Amino acid sequence: MSAASGWAEAFLEMMAAERAAAKNTLTAYGKDLAEAAGFLAGRGRDFGQASAEDIEAYFADLGLRGLSPATAARRRAAVRQFYRFVLGEGWRDDDPSRRVEAPKKGRPLPKVLSRDEVDRLIAAAGARDGGEGLRLACMVELIYASGLRISELTALPLAALARDPAYLIITGKGGKDRLAPLNLTARAAVKAWLEVRKAFLPKGDKANPWLFPSRGKAGRLTPRRFAQLLDEAAADAGIDPARVSPHVLRHAFATHLLEGGADLRVVQKLLGHADIATTQIYTHVASDRLAEVVATKHPLGRKG
């Protein structure tokens, strides 16, 4: 038996004693290290003999197996932490995982709906029976017109829209306030909804403060219920429900503004993003428009 045979067990003992790692974490790391040991054994190596090339091959193999990015990243992290521990204990005088760069994790691109699809979605929402259609159309219009988060939408108080305002003051993440403008279409949708809102009030609850009340325990429509209704409207509109969610409507708001030539800083403020880097993810879908702006507005572009 090699000297490295007990290294993984010692590492897990350290994680439990010194870092108070949870049982599930220890189990996951134990499995990750056992899998890495099995891969190395297939190359005639163990943890003590593994070279940087062996670890690089193992990391590359993880990427070829079709594992989720999160699972592959966790397995790489387990090996890296393990070898830092081994180095610290003096069992090896090098760390074979150090020179191997983990693949950069790109931020997932937002799902995108075209303008035509948004129009069809709003029409399908409004086509539902009676007040339910007016309510759903109003909610879709508000998110798409103002870029509201679903939590912000369902928490809107009635008082905020009772007097047909041109904009809302939204308290977003971190308790920061921002202005959310309302276009005429959204304001018309709110007006139509308010005319039938009383029918949705919980029995005996005429003072319900929410714009979108519910007979449920919370007293207002929940994000989950809205998402379910949105799925139904998407199916009615001939759009795959997997492509539609409340957050996708917020993406559409930002994307379509940029396609129309809106300034990125303005979109950042409207979305309530603290960092403009978060907003920049939307620029990929407006690349044609941005290229056109550079070609027509930049001095060298105009000369060309």
Steps between C-alpha positions, in 0.01 A plus 500: 500500500643841402554785742231700320225247577386681815535856375136540394375374836730742683378785282136423582582479870659844478194640319273367774715605797644833389244632255187341648397378155146366480443128464368539145811699404729233641309228317519691171873570539564137592329384181682762292840393630416131455409568139823694444697215658330254265593709198862521613509126566404448138818685408706294745528786750374599843470838673864489604631422151262713292664761278354827379430327167297231682289759679457696180379182328252438781363854484468471122321168539242666725419739219444215254250307709208732461492591868324817606741795536426514874582131554822517297605817684439335838712199406786721388469702821519182709827397335648848533413528869629150561839576345532826692450296816756240386752773425439662837558167675830460317401170344589644159726789418288610205134547411423330166163674477640852529607555142178364352260784428133430554283591202353845535136487591312732268186661626202327336341713234142607570215336314353739249153557360447692180271801491247299304504227764444752778204644307355151457552426869319816608215426259468143628501622861226752430290241316442301820150512645382817670697658779769233499600609152510866598710419806752284315531744210555782749778309677676412175470859377646638824806273496565557131441875518705565813742209546363408841619194686221251575541565874459874435194446283307281744585734789358811330255679730170621359582854613799510264278484189163626615552846347635395160865599555746542215763312696543285810752531782629146554701387800729232360790292623699652783212731585592734214225701331475550125253650257306261277321688221161384373406538134145574387432136413596383848295775662197400293548138609513609866183707459315206345613271781396740776145500366466127579740468794222490762390158375837356606498630855495241780158479663451783746838656415402825331809671642745260332805720423645307205459587133459131421303351791437132548279282711807303600673517835739776394215727396667573167585308186822304551795493258449127457136540397587775256767277344240225455257738332781628277579144389136452400499826304823402322347170392191685373730735306681209334822565693688226683427567871859394579612820327274725704519613861447824691874562485505442123256789465745716694773384260276597207450847649877559516581336168239686301604833652859440391386394154315829479819691573461562875813593696641212705524719811133588472405133474719429804304757704165371379588143596642603836839336438774615736772404251483580129680171430175327592315703239758441227389140460203630300716661235561171319145493370524858379834450325364585155357826627819588687709427191273729300544780755878471481491495121276805473601709802876447533707754299700232320184303431338800333808562290488139382 
